[in-house]
Amino acid sequence: MSNAAERWHETQLRVRYGETDQMGVVYHANYLVYMEEGRTRCMEALGAPYARIESAGVGLVVRKVSMRFRAPARYAQALTVRTRVTRLGAATVEFGYQILDSETAQFVCEGSTELACIDLLQEQRPPRMLPGELRQRLEAFELAAGTG
């Protein structure tokens, strides 16, 4: 985790060749993969790994994405993906992201994803409330980040 005043979970990545286009620049859709990696590692750090959530019959599905590109990332560049909880609803959670050059701290991309909670145990997979323990872990992280 980063400092308490502006608490982010940080994940380190390196741009792989297959994530770039012919000019060596990261293809735009790969930023979604970087954000997913940041969110997955953040959930693990909160003590709520996706495997455990899903084994309890709960799914978190992406329902909205927003990205703003600031600078190109290139092959072999080291990136830091900063992730935090920005909003909690009854059955949704929104994560905010900052993707930065690890060496210069220059913004590369920023964005957000909104995830909806669904019931994996029912055939139609209806929406459901966030489970209590998961909500508590997300809430604690959101409040610590000063966004709640």
VOGU-3710 file (C-alpha; in Angstrom, 3 decimals, decimal comma):
1> msnaaerwhe> 0,000/0,000/0,000  1,084/3,580/-0,504  0,922/6,406/2,067  -2,178/6,703/4,259  -3,201/10,197/3,094  -3,827/8,938/-0,424  -3,887/5,171/-0,082  -3,379/3,154/-3,244  -2,420/-0,438/-3,794  0,546/-0,589/-6,177
11> tqlrvryget> 1,362/-3,336/-8,672  4,535/-3,368/-10,753  4,428/-4,522/-14,399  6,712/-4,534/-17,406  5,313/-4,066/-20,908  5,703/-7,269/-22,895  6,364/-7,322/-26,638  3,018/-8,970/-27,432  1,169/-6,062/-25,776  2,489/-3,545/-28,292
21> dqmgvvyhan> 1,662/-2,605/-31,855  4,137/-2,368/-34,748  5,436/0,946/-33,398  6,302/-0,607/-30,034  3,473/1,283/-28,256  1,044/-0,523/-25,927  -2,185/-1,335/-27,746  -5,031/0,534/-25,999  -7,036/-2,558/-24,973  -4,074/-3,852/-22,945
31> ylvymeegrt> -4,586/-1,088/-20,400  -7,729/-2,973/-19,355  -5,526/-5,998/-18,667  -3,190/-3,816/-16,582  -6,141/-2,445/-14,603  -7,456/-5,977/-14,054  -4,052/-7,077/-12,773  -3,978/-4,111/-10,402  -7,513/-4,864/-9,164  -6,763/-8,580/-8,713
41> rcmealgapy> -3,610/-7,860/-6,675  -5,453/-5,200/-4,658  -8,236/-7,667/-3,788  -5,620/-10,221/-2,708  -3,924/-7,621/-0,497  -7,300/-6,846/1,099  -7,698/-10,529/1,980  -10,421/-11,061/-0,609  -8,893/-13,008/-3,519  -11,252/-13,616/-6,431
51> ariesagvgl> -10,885/-17,415/-6,130  -12,291/-17,328/-2,588  -15,099/-14,928/-3,535  -16,119/-17,091/-6,494  -15,941/-20,321/-4,485  -18,597/-18,749/-2,218  -20,872/-18,315/-5,252  -20,266/-14,597/-5,703  -19,152/-13,013/-8,957  -17,921/-9,496/-9,657
61> vvrkvsmrfr> -18,455/-8,599/-13,304  -17,254/-5,457/-15,057  -20,201/-3,339/-16,182  -18,559/-0,001/-16,947  -15,051/1,124/-17,946  -13,497/4,546/-18,417  -9,940/5,312/-19,548  -8,008/8,456/-20,342  -4,661/8,149/-22,069  -1,930/10,610/-21,116
71> aparyaqalt> 1,284/9,268/-22,692  2,247/6,155/-24,631  3,747/3,172/-22,838  6,347/1,261/-24,805  7,875/-2,186/-25,005  9,946/-3,125/-21,899  8,808/-0,034/-19,976  8,292/-0,566/-16,235  4,838/0,525/-15,110  3,192/1,040/-11,745
81> vrtrvtrlga> -0,542/0,368/-11,586  -2,118/2,199/-8,659  -5,542/0,902/-7,611  -8,080/2,014/-5,031  -11,772/1,722/-4,202  -13,504/4,948/-5,198  -17,165/4,110/-4,598  -19,280/1,387/-3,017  -22,931/0,817/-3,844  -25,283/-1,807/-2,459
91> atvefgyqil> -24,341/-4,273/-5,208  -21,478/-2,478/-6,971  -17,904/-1,398/-6,382  -15,909/1,114/-8,410  -12,121/1,029/-8,624  -9,929/3,918/-9,731  -6,570/3,411/-11,443  -3,460/5,391/-12,239  -0,894/3,815/-14,525  2,470/5,518/-14,293
101> dsetaqfvce> 5,965/5,129/-15,658  7,761/3,495/-12,711  10,962/5,479/-13,230  9,627/8,994/-13,907  6,161/8,798/-12,258  4,715/10,292/-15,472  1,025/9,486/-15,960  0,465/7,034/-18,791  -3,232/6,251/-18,296  -5,930/6,724/-15,693
111> gstelacidl> -9,297/5,082/-15,477  -12,015/3,357/-13,548  -14,063/0,184/-13,621  -17,429/-0,453/-12,037  -18,145/-4,048/-11,048  -21,553/-5,505/-10,255  -22,032/-8,319/-7,771  -23,914/-11,363/-9,110  -25,040/-14,728/-7,735  -23,008/-17,463/-9,455
121> lqeqrpprml> -25,113/-20,233/-7,885  -28,262/-19,367/-9,831  -28,663/-20,131/-13,520  -29,704/-16,589/-14,533  -26,974/-15,068/-12,318  -29,031/-12,221/-10,872  -27,534/-9,175/-9,165  -27,043/-9,447/-5,424  -25,821/-7,340/-2,538  -22,096/-7,337/-1,807
131> pgelrqrlea> -21,463/-9,962/0,908  -20,843/-8,521/4,385  -17,186/-9,487/4,833  -16,256/-8,333/1,319  -18,117/-5,045/1,849  -16,249/-4,474/5,137  -12,854/-5,041/3,527  -13,651/-2,748/0,579  -15,185/-0,118/2,850  -12,134/-0,043/5,126
141> felaagtg> -9,848/0,460/2,113  -12,158/3,128/0,617  -12,330/5,064/3,898  -8,566/4,793/4,399  -8,116/6,273/0,925  -10,190/9,276/1,953  -12,801/8,693/-0,728  -15,702/7,571/1,453
//
